[in-house]
Amino acid sequence: YIQYLYEENYHTLINEIKGELNKWRDIPCSWIGRFNIVKMSVLPNLIYRFNAIPVKLLASYFMDIAKLIIEFIWRSKRSRIANTILNEKNKVRGLTLPDFKTYHKATVWYW
């Protein structure tokens, strides 16, 4: 039963993230603006889901989310900044990708 819940939550959430990013896809803004879009619209939805349905998620799940975010930020083109630099904390002055795995751990640690 838990595996079924995981699969349903996974597919539903991935589809919701894709839908949310598609709403913002045609908005003319810089890549910095796209970082802010992710932090304002996608991240709160993920945190809510992590709190509402506390199931163990695989590492591949977080990699899939990160891929979707990277494609959105760079508009499906080659990235101009390496992903390792974007994942480093406090080195790019706030322009870091959210670490979804850490957010998941922080929200479900008490379960």
C-alpha positions as CSV (number, residue, x, y, z in Angstrom):
1,Y,0.0,0.0,0.0
2,I,2.8,2.4,0.8
3,Q,4.5,1.7,-2.5
4,Y,1.2,2.5,-4.3
5,L,0.9,5.8,-2.3
6,Y,4.4,6.7,-3.3
7,E,3.8,6.1,-7.0
8,E,0.6,8.1,-7.0
9,N,2.2,11.0,-5.1
10,Y,5.2,10.9,-7.3
11,H,3.3,11.1,-10.6
12,T,0.8,13.6,-9.4
13,L,3.5,15.9,-8.0
14,I,5.7,15.7,-11.1
15,N,2.7,16.5,-13.3
16,E,1.8,19.5,-11.1
17,I,5.3,20.8,-11.3
18,K,5.3,20.5,-15.1
19,G,1.9,22.3,-15.2
20,E,3.2,25.1,-12.9
21,L,6.3,25.5,-15.0
22,N,4.3,25.5,-18.2
23,K,2.2,28.4,-16.9
24,W,5.3,30.5,-16.5
25,R,7.2,29.2,-19.6
26,D,6.2,32.0,-22.0
27,I,6.7,34.9,-19.6
28,P,9.6,37.0,-20.8
29,C,12.1,37.2,-18.0
30,S,15.8,36.6,-17.3
31,W,17.2,33.4,-15.9
32,I,17.4,35.1,-12.5
33,G,13.7,35.8,-12.7
34,R,13.1,32.2,-13.4
35,F,15.0,31.2,-10.3
36,N,12.7,33.4,-8.3
37,I,9.6,31.9,-10.1
38,V,10.8,28.5,-8.9
39,K,11.3,29.7,-5.3
40,M,7.9,31.4,-5.3
41,S,5.6,28.9,-7.0
42,V,7.2,25.5,-7.1
43,L,9.0,25.3,-3.8
44,P,6.0,26.1,-1.6
45,N,3.9,23.4,-3.3
46,L,6.6,20.9,-2.7
47,I,6.9,21.8,0.9
48,Y,3.2,21.5,1.4
49,R,3.2,18.1,-0.3
50,F,6.1,16.9,1.8
51,N,4.2,17.8,4.9
52,A,0.9,16.4,3.8
53,I,2.1,13.1,2.6
54,P,5.2,12.0,4.5
55,V,6.4,9.1,2.5
56,K,10.0,8.1,1.8
57,L,11.1,9.3,-1.6
58,L,13.9,7.9,-3.8
59,A,16.9,10.0,-4.8
60,S,15.9,9.7,-8.4
61,Y,12.7,11.6,-7.6
62,F,14.7,14.6,-6.5
63,M,16.9,14.4,-9.5
64,D,13.8,14.4,-11.8
65,I,12.6,17.5,-10.1
66,A,16.0,19.2,-10.5
67,K,16.0,18.3,-14.2
68,L,12.6,19.9,-14.7
69,I,13.8,23.0,-12.9
70,I,17.0,23.3,-14.8
71,E,15.2,22.9,-18.1
72,F,12.8,25.6,-17.1
73,I,15.5,28.1,-16.0
74,W,17.6,27.7,-19.1
75,R,14.6,27.3,-21.5
76,S,15.7,23.8,-22.6
77,K,19.0,25.2,-23.8
78,R,22.6,24.5,-22.6
79,S,23.1,26.0,-19.2
80,R,25.4,29.0,-18.9
81,I,26.4,28.2,-15.4
82,A,27.4,24.8,-14.2
83,N,24.8,23.0,-12.0
84,T,27.5,22.3,-9.4
85,I,28.0,26.0,-9.0
86,L,24.2,26.6,-8.7
87,N,24.0,24.0,-6.0
88,E,26.7,25.5,-3.8
89,K,25.3,27.4,-0.8
90,N,26.2,31.0,-0.2
91,K,28.6,31.3,-3.0
92,V,26.4,32.8,-5.7
93,R,24.7,35.4,-3.5
94,G,21.3,33.8,-3.2
95,L,21.2,32.4,-6.7
96,T,21.3,28.8,-5.6
97,L,18.9,26.1,-6.6
98,P,16.8,24.8,-3.7
99,D,17.9,21.5,-2.4
100,F,14.6,19.6,-2.5
101,K,16.0,16.6,-0.7
102,T,17.0,18.8,2.3
103,Y,13.6,20.4,2.3
104,H,12.0,16.9,2.3
105,K,14.2,15.8,5.2
106,A,13.3,19.0,7.2
107,T,9.6,18.6,6.7
108,V,9.3,14.9,7.5
109,W,12.0,14.4,10.2
110,Y,9.4,14.2,12.9
111,W,7.4,11.4,11.3
